[in-house]
Amino acid sequence: MRAHDIEALISVGRPAIAPDASFAVFATSRPDIRANRSVGQLWRVDLPEGTPRRLTRGVADSSPRLSSDGMRLAFLRGDGKGRPQIFVIPASGGEPVQATDATLGVEGFAWSPDGRSLAYLARVPEPGRYGSVEGLDAAAEAPRHITGIRWHSNGLGYLADRPSHLFLVPAPETDSEPFYEPAAAVLADGEERPKKPVVGAEARRLTDGTASHAGVVFSSDGAEVLTTVDEIEPARRDLRTRVIAVPLDGSAPREVLSRETGLSVFDLEVAADGAIALLAHEVGDDGIDFIAPGVGLWLVEAAGPRRLTDDDLINLGDSHITPLGDEFLVQDTTRGRVRLVRVSRAGDLSEVLGGGVEVTGHAAAGDRIVAAVAAPDSFGELVVVDGGSPRTVTAFGARAAAAGIAAPRELTVAGRDGYPVHGWVAVPEGDGPFPVILQIHGGPYASYGVHLFDETQVLVDAGYAVVYSNPRGSAGYGRAHGRSIRQAMGTVDFADVIDFLDGAVAGDPRLDGGRVGVMGGSYGGYLTAWIIAHDHRFAGAIVERGFLDPASFQGTSDIGTFFGDEYVGVSADDIARQSPMAVVDQVTTPTLVLHSELDFRCPLEQATRYYAALKRNGAEAEMLVFPGENHELTRAGQPRHRVQRFDAVLDWWARHLPTH
């Protein structure tokens, strides 16, 4: 697989299934280099044995949701200005009807139980900001008055001046009049006339104020919409979440879950009998304990929320909830895989779909379940589970297979303290010996998995053996594993990745332990920078979008109000003890620093200060900065930038770790 083959990485989004389980709908997405963006459409497959067919022809259609009778399909599509809006079509296909005209686009939506309305979330800009006044450039906007401790978010930008609010709009009939872009107009007093659709019903705003909202779920009777409330704190970060129910009759919202319950909520869903289920975790007495959080399934009861899953063994952090009768479907991350499990209200758990896959989304009706999965040979497929063996009904991986895929070998190595370190080794064809690159994932509470991974495959195609593992601090191995580096970064995690590298090299003569490089992004950038300050065996290093200076992270990062406090501590001694910047003068390894200009997670100053220190200390160093990109460059950046990044990575290794 080569850099341009990222176009073969076709992902399958969260599916929807008809109430009678007779068909499913899903969206695909892939990078397109010519268009320089991700592109994708909606697909329909008739069940149980139908062939998938493309249902829409938009540039980037996504988020399909079926009405309760299964007759209409709502989804998101960019309007003429590229803003995502809700469109509705017959479930069998047809011309889309635009349902919304949100100024900054729609972020999420849900059908009402009776199929007559759509509730949605959309950001509401302060007057004069974000293009709400034609011709007013962003540089000419009024200054921002910031009084809270948070003001920006990676991939978005400023927060307080565009809170996300709930709206309600009648669902259009699919044979109704199309939506027309209104022409500009000026009132007699010279002011601009507010833009309103000339056809279709206007949306009604359900929430107001400065707080933002996330999640949109109707109550079972359709009288309320449930959502979470995010209020920017005045002085101290608080990860505890409020859940409210907003009545459609205009009366005051009622509180479903208060902050005093001590839960941080990631997803919520309502069962047919009105039961409210949450994906959430406890955040401790100080409200910011998020490390290896043990996200679990909770049921809201009169006495308070009740946990249904074991927070030490089950990790539902990469999941959503699907009610299925009296039970719930969720996704459990474990040892580089994501399995689909069924959880009863008594807390009984059974596996629905497992093995060598990572489930990325699911839906269910009756006895039939559909799931989007990634696998070692495919970035995305749709799988059906309905009593027999699971069967894959798509073949999107064929395109990636044609590009050439190296099958990684799974491996567990005993570390220096006897701790088992789990990971993979991917090796080019042939006898070797091949130079070796140690890859380190971000997070830290994340993990490498079994899915097709372009960053590994491109290196293998170029002639490198790639070694990658899930050291202590990673997700999917229990909470104790994940919490073991709390205020101890650069200790057992450092030991684990080095021990895994040494074990992999010792166990495979095709790997040349005398020619090694190291690279990683985000937390992986942190650990790469830490490693090269303490281990000088590496011919080169790539430090990408790294968490490199905990001292300056506070006040610059969008998670700086709590991330560093929890992971490295707050005292100057603790920060210095775990800071790559504090030991940068020990680096002699040639280092390429990669970063994105609009990265608000690990801000650009983390890279520039680290790069400047390397240069000042006489180390060989280069830096590459990607304009217009944020922390998600390698996963969701512009395809041309992703290819250019691969070109830079391969050029760096060709110069410092040649294959011949």
C-alpha positions in Angstrom: 0.0 0.0 0.0 1.4 3.4 -1.0 0.5 6.9 0.0 -2.0 7.5 -2.8 -3.8 4.3 -1.9 -5.5 6.1 1.0 -8.3 6.4 -1.5 -8.9 2.7 -1.0 -9.6 3.3 2.7 -13.4 3.1 2.5 -15.0 3.4 6.0 -18.6 2.4 6.8 -20.5 4.7 9.2 -23.1 3.8 11.8 -25.9 2.0 10.0 -29.7 2.3 10.3 -32.1 -0.6 10.0 -35.8 -0.6 9.0 -38.3 -1.3 11.8 -39.2 -4.6 10.1 -35.5 -5.4 9.6 -36.1 -5.7 5.8 -33.3 -3.4 4.8 -30.4 -1.4 6.2 -28.9 2.0 5.2 -25.3 3.1 5.8 -22.9 5.8 4.7 -19.4 5.3 3.3 -16.5 7.7 3.3 -13.1 7.8 1.7 -10.3 10.3 1.0 -10.3 11.6 -2.6 -7.1 13.2 -3.7 -8.5 15.0 -6.7 -11.3 16.5 -4.7 -8.9 17.0 -1.8 -11.6 16.0 0.7 -13.5 13.0 2.1 -16.3 11.9 -0.2 -19.1 9.4 0.3 -22.7 8.5 -0.3 -25.5 6.5 1.3 -26.1 2.9 0.4 -29.1 0.5 0.9 -29.0 -3.2 1.2 -32.1 -5.3 1.3 -32.0 -8.1 3.9 -31.2 -10.8 4.4 -29.4 -11.5 1.1 -29.6 -8.3 -1.0 -26.8 -6.6 -2.9 -25.8 -3.1 -1.6 -26.7 -0.3 -4.0 -25.8 3.4 -3.9 -28.8 5.4 -2.7 -27.6 9.0 -3.1 -25.1 10.9 -5.3 -24.0 13.7 -3.0 -20.4 14.6 -2.4 -20.3 13.7 1.3 -23.6 12.3 2.5 -23.6 11.0 6.0 -25.5 10.1 9.2 -28.5 8.2 7.9 -31.6 8.0 10.2 -34.8 6.2 9.3 -38.3 7.4 10.4 -40.2 5.2 12.8 -42.2 3.7 9.9 -39.1 3.1 7.8 -40.6 5.0 4.9 -38.3 8.2 5.0 -34.6 8.6 5.4 -33.0 11.7 6.8 -29.3 12.4 6.4 -26.7 15.2 6.4 -25.5 16.8 3.2 -23.6 20.0 2.5 -25.7 22.9 1.2 -24.5 25.4 -1.4 -22.1 26.9 1.1 -20.9 23.5 2.3 -22.8 23.7 5.6 -24.2 20.3 6.7 -28.0 20.4 6.6 -30.7 17.7 7.0 -32.1 16.3 3.8 -35.0 13.8 3.5 -35.6 11.2 0.8 -37.9 8.2 0.4 -36.2 5.2 2.0 -36.2 3.5 -1.5 -34.3 6.5 -3.0 -35.3 9.7 -4.7 -34.7 13.4 -4.9 -33.6 14.9 -1.5 -35.7 17.6 0.1 -33.8 20.0 2.3 -35.3 20.4 5.8 -32.9 22.8 7.6 -31.1 26.1 6.9 -28.8 26.3 10.0 -26.4 29.2 9.7 -23.4 27.2 10.8 -24.8 23.8 9.8 -26.3 20.9 11.7 -24.3 18.8 14.2 -26.7 16.0 15.0 -30.4 15.1 14.7 -33.2 12.6 15.5 -36.6 11.7 14.3 -39.6 12.2 16.5 -41.3 8.9 17.4 -44.3 9.8 15.2 -42.1 10.8 12.3 -43.6 14.2 12.0 -40.7 16.3 13.3 -36.9 16.4 13.4 -35.0 17.7 16.4 -31.4 18.9 15.7 -28.4 20.6 17.2 -26.9 23.6 15.5 -24.4 26.3 16.6 -25.8 29.8 16.9 -23.2 32.5 16.3 -23.1 35.9 18.0 -24.4 38.6 15.6 -21.7 39.6 13.2 -19.5 36.5 13.6 -18.7 33.5 11.4 -20.2 34.8 8.2 -23.5 35.7 9.7 -23.1 39.1 8.1 -22.2 39.0 4.4 -18.9 40.7 3.6 -17.7 41.0 7.2 -14.3 39.4 7.3 -13.3 37.4 10.4 -10.4 39.8 11.0 -12.8 42.7 11.2 -15.0 41.1 13.9 -15.3 42.6 17.3 -12.9 41.4 20.0 -13.8 38.3 22.0 -14.4 38.9 25.7 -13.4 35.7 27.6 -14.3 35.2 31.2 -14.3 31.3 31.5 -11.4 28.9 31.6 -12.2 27.4 28.2 -12.5 29.3 24.9 -11.6 26.9 22.0 -11.8 23.4 20.8 -9.7 21.4 18.3 -11.3 21.2 14.9 -13.8 24.0 15.8 -12.1 27.1 17.2 -13.7 29.5 19.6 -16.6 28.1 21.7 -18.4 30.7 23.7 -19.6 32.9 20.8 -21.3 30.0 19.0 -23.1 27.7 21.5 -24.9 24.7 20.2 -28.7 24.7 20.7 -31.6 22.5 20.1 -34.1 23.1 17.4 -37.3 21.5 16.1 -38.5 21.5 12.5 -41.4 19.7 10.8 -40.2 16.8 8.7 -40.8 17.5 5.1 -42.8 15.2 2.9 -40.6 13.8 0.2 -43.0 15.1 -2.5 -43.1 18.6 -1.2 -41.8 21.8 -2.8 -38.0 22.0 -3.0 -36.0 24.4 -0.8 -34.8 27.5 -2.6 -31.8 29.7 -1.5 -33.3 33.1 -0.6 -32.0 36.1 -2.5 -30.4 39.0 -0.7 -32.8 41.8 0.3 -32.5 45.1 2.1 -35.2 46.8 4.3 -36.3 50.3 3.9 -34.0 51.4 6.8 -31.0 50.0 5.0 -30.6 46.9 7.2 -30.2 43.5 5.8 -33.4 41.4 5.8 -32.9 38.2 7.8 -32.5 35.2 5.5 -35.4 32.8 5.7 -36.5 29.9 3.6 -39.2 30.9 1.1 -40.7 27.4 1.3 -40.9 24.9 4.0 -41.5 25.4 7.7 -39.2 27.4 9.9 -37.3 25.7 12.7 -38.3 26.5 16.3 -35.5 27.0 18.8 -35.9 24.9 22.0 -33.0 26.1 24.1 -31.3 29.4 24.8 -28.5 30.9 26.9 -24.7 30.6 26.8 -24.5 26.8 27.4 -23.9 24.4 24.6 -25.8 21.1 24.2 -24.7 17.7 22.9 -26.9 14.7 22.0 -30.4 14.8 20.8 -32.8 12.0 21.8 -36.6 12.0 21.9 -38.5 10.6 24.9 -40.5 7.5 24.1 -43.7 9.5 24.0 -42.2 12.3 21.8 -43.1 15.0 24.3 -39.5 15.9 25.2 -36.0 15.9 23.8 -33.1 14.8 26.0 -29.7 16.4 25.7 -26.6 17.2 27.8 -25.6 20.6 28.9 -22.1 22.0 28.6 -21.5 25.2 30.5 -18.1 26.9 30.4 -16.7 27.1 33.9 -15.7 30.4 35.4 -12.7 29.2 37.3 -12.1 25.4 37.5 -12.7 22.6 35.1 -15.6 20.2 35.9 -16.2 17.1 33.7 -19.4 16.2 35.4 -22.4 16.3 33.0 -26.0 17.6 33.4 -28.7 15.8 31.3 -32.0 17.7 30.8 -35.3 16.9 29.1 -36.6 19.8 27.0 -40.5 19.8 26.6 -41.7 20.6 23.1 -44.7 22.5 24.6 -42.3 25.4 25.6 -42.4 24.7 29.3 -39.2 24.7 31.4 -36.7 21.9 31.0 -36.5 19.3 33.7 -33.3 17.9 35.1 -32.7 14.2 34.4 -29.2 13.9 35.7 -27.5 16.6 37.9 -23.8 17.3 38.2 -24.0 16.0 41.8 -24.2 12.4 40.5 -20.6 12.8 39.5 -20.9 11.3 36.0 -19.4 12.4 32.7 -21.9 11.4 30.0 -20.8 10.5 26.4 -24.0 9.1 24.9 -27.6 8.7 25.9 -30.6 6.7 24.5 -34.2 6.0 25.4 -35.7 2.6 25.2 -39.3 1.9 24.0 -40.6 1.8 27.6 -39.1 5.1 28.4 -36.0 3.8 30.2 -33.0 6.1 29.9 -29.6 4.6 29.3 -26.2 6.4 29.4 -22.6 5.7 28.5 -20.8 7.5 31.3 -18.0 7.3 33.8 -17.3 8.7 37.3 -14.9 11.6 37.5 -14.1 11.6 41.2 -14.6 14.2 43.9 -12.6 16.9 42.1 -14.6 16.4 38.9 -11.6 15.9 36.5 -10.5 12.3 37.0 -10.7 11.1 33.4 -7.7 8.7 33.1 -8.7 5.2 32.0 -12.2 6.3 32.9 -14.0 2.9 32.8 -16.8 4.2 30.6 -19.8 1.9 31.3 -23.5 1.5 30.6 -25.8 3.1 33.2 -29.6 3.0 33.7 -31.2 6.1 35.1 -33.6 5.1 37.9 -35.7 7.0 40.5 -33.0 6.4 43.1 -30.3 7.6 40.7 -28.1 6.1 37.9 -27.2 2.5 38.2 -24.1 1.0 36.6 -24.8 -2.2 34.5 -21.2 -3.0 33.4 -17.9 -3.7 35.2 -15.8 -0.5 35.0 -12.6 -2.6 35.6 -13.1 -5.1 32.8 -15.4 -3.5 30.2 -14.5 -0.4 28.2 -17.4 1.2 26.3 -15.5 4.4 25.4 -15.7 3.8 21.7 -19.4 3.0 21.6 -22.9 4.1 21.3 -26.2 2.6 22.6 -28.9 0.7 20.7 -31.9 -0.3 22.7 -33.1 -3.8 21.8 -36.2 -4.8 23.8 -35.3 -4.8 27.5 -31.6 -5.0 26.6 -28.9 -2.7 25.1 -26.2 -3.2 22.5 -22.9 -1.5 23.1 -19.2 -1.9 21.9 -16.5 -3.2 24.2 -12.8 -2.4 23.4 -10.5 -5.2 24.4 -6.9 -6.2 23.3 -7.0 -4.3 20.0 -10.4 -5.4 19.1 -13.9 -3.9 19.5 -16.7 -6.5 20.0 -20.4 -6.0 20.0 -22.1 -7.1 23.2 -25.6 -7.3 24.6 -26.3 -6.1 28.2 -29.4 -6.8 30.2 -30.9 -4.5 32.8 -29.7 -6.9 35.4 -26.1 -6.4 34.1 -25.8 -9.8 32.3 -23.5 -9.5 29.3 -23.2 -11.7 26.2 -21.1 -11.3 23.0 -23.0 -10.7 19.8 -20.1 -10.1 17.4 -16.4 -10.6 18.1 -13.3 -12.2 16.7 -10.8 -10.3 14.5 -12.8 -7.1 14.0 -13.3 -3.6 15.4 -17.0 -2.8 15.5 -17.5 0.9 14.7 -21.3 1.2 14.7 -24.5 -0.9 14.9 -28.3 -1.0 14.7 -30.9 -3.6 15.4 -34.6 -4.4 14.8 -36.2 -7.6 16.0 -33.8 -10.5 15.9 -31.6 -8.9 13.2 -28.5 -6.8 13.9 -26.3 -4.9 11.5 -22.8 -3.7 12.4 -20.1 -1.6 10.7 -16.7 -3.2 11.2 -13.1 -2.7 10.3 -10.8 -5.7 9.9 -7.2 -6.5 9.1 -8.0 -6.6 5.3 -10.6 -3.8 5.2 -11.2 -0.4 6.5 -14.9 -0.9 6.6 -17.6 -3.4 5.9 -21.3 -4.1 6.9 -22.0 -7.3 8.8 -25.4 -8.9 9.4 -26.1 -11.0 12.5 -29.5 -12.7 12.6 -29.2 -16.1 14.2 -26.6 -17.9 12.1 -22.9 -17.1 11.6 -22.3 -13.4 11.0 -22.0 -12.6 7.3 -20.4 -9.7 5.5 -22.7 -8.1 2.9 -20.2 -5.6 1.4 -16.8 -6.0 -0.3 -15.2 -2.6 0.1 -11.9 -4.1 1.3 -11.2 -5.5 -2.2 -9.9 -2.1 -3.3 -7.4 -2.0 -0.5 -6.4 -5.6 -1.0 -5.5 -4.8 -4.6 -3.2 -2.1 -3.3 -1.3 -4.8 -1.3 -1.7 -5.4 2.4 0.9 -6.9 4.7 -0.7 -9.1 7.4 0.7 -8.1 10.9 1.7 -10.8 13.3 0.3 -10.6 16.8 2.8 -10.9 19.6 3.1 -10.7 23.4 6.4 -10.0 25.0 7.3 -10.3 28.7 8.8 -7.0 29.8 11.8 -6.5 32.1 9.5 -6.6 35.1 7.6 -9.6 33.8 4.6 -7.5 32.6 3.1 -8.8 29.3 3.2 -6.3 26.5 0.8 -7.0 23.6 1.2 -5.7 20.1 2.0 -6.5 16.4 4.8 -6.8 13.9 4.4 -6.1 10.2 7.2 -7.2 7.9 7.8 -6.8 4.2 7.9 -9.8 1.9 11.4 -11.5 1.8 14.0 -12.7 4.2 15.4 -9.4 5.3 17.1 -8.2 7.4 14.9 -5.1 7.3 15.4 -1.8 9.1 12.8 -1.5 12.0 10.5 1.4 12.9 9.0 1.5 16.3 5.5 3.1 16.1 3.8 4.6 19.2 0.1 5.5 19.4 -1.5 8.6 20.8 -3.9 8.8 23.7 -2.4 7.7 26.0 -5.7 5.9 26.7 -6.1 4.6 23.2 -4.8 1.6 21.4 -3.6 0.0 18.3 -6.0 -2.5 16.9 -6.5 -5.2 14.2 -8.0 -2.9 11.6 -6.2 -2.0 8.4 -3.8 0.8 9.3 -2.4 3.0 6.5 0.5 4.4 8.5 1.9 0.9 9.1 1.1 -0.4 5.6 2.9 2.5 3.8 6.1 1.9 5.8 6.0 -1.8 5.1 5.6 -1.2 1.4 8.7 1.1 1.6 10.7 -1.8 3.0 10.5 -1.3 6.8 9.5 -3.7 9.4 7.1 -2.0 11.8 6.8 -2.8 15.5 3.8 -1.4 17.5 2.3 -2.2 20.8 -0.2 -1.1 23.5 2.0 -0.3 26.5 0.8 0.4 30.0 -1.4 3.5 29.8 -3.3 2.1 26.8 -7.0 1.2 26.5 -8.5 -2.3 26.3 -6.5 -4.1 29.0 -8.4 -3.1 32.2 -8.4 0.1 34.2 -5.3 -0.7 36.2 -3.3 -1.0 32.9 -4.6 2.3 31.7 -4.1 4.2 35.0 -0.6 2.8 35.6 1.1 5.9 34.1 -1.0 8.5 36.0 1.6 11.0 37.2 4.2 8.5 36.0 4.5 9.2 32.3 7.8 8.1 30.7 8.2 5.2 33.2 6.6 1.8 32.6 5.2 3.0 29.3 8.7 3.8 28.1 9.9 0.4 29.4 7.1 -1.5 27.7 7.6 -0.1 24.2 11.3 -0.7 24.4 10.9 -4.2 25.7 8.4 -5.0 23.0 10.8 -3.7 20.4 13.7 -5.8 21.8 11.5 -8.9 22.1 10.2 -8.5 18.5 13.7 -8.1 17.1 15.1 -11.1 19.2 12.3 -13.3 17.9 12.5 -12.6 14.2 15.8 -12.8 12.2 14.2 -10.7 9.5 14.3 -7.6 11.8 17.6 -5.7 11.9 18.0 -4.5 15.5 21.1 -2.5 14.5 19.0 -0.2 12.2 16.0 1.2 14.1 13.9 4.4 14.1 11.1 5.6 16.3 8.0 7.7 15.5 4.7 8.6 17.1 1.9 11.2 17.3 0.2 13.1 20.1 1.0 11.0 23.2 3.1 9.0 20.8 5.0 12.2 20.0 5.5 12.7 23.7 6.9 9.2 24.2 9.1 9.4 21.1 10.6 12.6 22.4 11.1 11.0 25.8 12.7 7.9 24.3 15.3 9.7 22.2 16.4 11.7 25.3 17.1 8.5 27.2 18.0 5.9 24.5 20.4 6.8 21.7 20.2 3.7 19.6 17.8 5.2 17.0 19.0 6.4 13.6 16.2 8.9 13.5 12.9 10.0 15.0 9.7 11.6 14.0 7.9 13.6 16.7 4.4 14.4 15.5 1.7 16.7 17.1 3.3 16.0 20.4 2.5 16.7 24.0 6.0 18.1 24.6 5.9 20.7 27.3 3.3 20.1 30.1 4.2 23.5 31.6 2.9 25.5 28.6 0.1 23.1 27.8 -2.1 24.7 30.5 -3.4 27.9 28.8 -2.8 26.8 25.2 -4.4 23.4 24.7 -8.2 22.9 24.5 -7.8 20.2 27.2 -5.1 22.1 29.1 -7.4 22.8 32.0 -7.3 19.1 33.2 -5.2 16.8 31.0 -1.7 17.7 32.3 -3.0 18.1 35.9 -4.2 14.5 35.9 -1.4 12.9 33.8 1.7 14.6 35.1 0.5 16.6 38.2 0.6 20.2 39.1 3.9 20.8 41.0 6.9 22.2 39.2 9.0 19.1 40.2 6.4 16.6 38.9 6.0 18.5 35.6 9.8 18.6 35.1 10.2 15.0 36.0 7.9 13.9 33.1 8.6 16.7 30.6 10.3 16.0 27.2 11.3 19.7 27.2 13.1 19.3 30.5 15.4 16.7 28.9 15.6 18.0 25.3 19.3 18.8 25.8 20.0 15.1 26.0 18.7 14.4 22.5 21.3 13.6 19.8 19.0 11.7 17.5 18.2 13.4 14.2 14.6 14.5 14.6 11.8 15.5 12.2 9.0 17.5 14.0 5.6 17.4 12.3 2.7 19.5 13.3 -0.4 21.2 12.1 -1.0 24.9 12.2 -4.5 24.8 13.7 -3.9 22.0 16.2 -5.6 23.2 19.4 -5.2 19.9 21.2 -1.4 19.9 21.2 -0.9 23.5 20.0 1.8 24.5 17.5 3.9 26.1 20.2 4.6 22.6 21.6 6.3 21.8 18.3 8.1 25.1 17.7 9.6 25.4 21.2 10.8 21.8 21.0 12.2 22.3 17.5 13.9 25.5 18.6 15.5 23.8 21.6 16.8 20.9 19.4 18.4 23.4 17.0 19.9 25.5 19.9 21.4 22.4 21.4 23.0 21.4 18.1 20.8 18.4 17.3 20.0 17.7 13.7 16.3 18.7 13.3 13.8 19.7 10.7 10.2 20.8 11.0 7.2 20.5 8.7 4.0 22.5 9.5 0.7 21.8 7.7 -1.5 24.9 7.0 -5.2 24.6 7.7 -4.9 21.3 9.5 -5.7 20.4 13.1 -4.9 17.5 15.4 -6.6 15.0 13.1 -4.4 15.4 10.1 -3.4 11.8 9.7 -7.0 10.6 10.1 -9.2 13.3 8.6 -6.9 15.9 7.1 -7.0 17.0 3.5 -6.0 14.0 1.3 -3.2 15.9 -0.4 -1.8 16.9 2.9 -2.0 13.3 4.0 -0.1 12.2 0.9 2.5 15.0 1.4 3.0 13.9 5.0 3.7 10.3 3.9 6.1 11.7 1.3 7.9 13.6 4.0 8.0 10.6 6.4 9.4 8.3 3.7 12.0 10.9 2.6 13.1 11.3 6.2 13.5 7.6 6.7 15.3 7.2 3.3 17.9 9.8 4.4 18.3 8.5 8.0 17.3 4.8 7.9 17.8 3.7 4.3 16.4 0.2 3.3 19.5 -0.6 1.3 
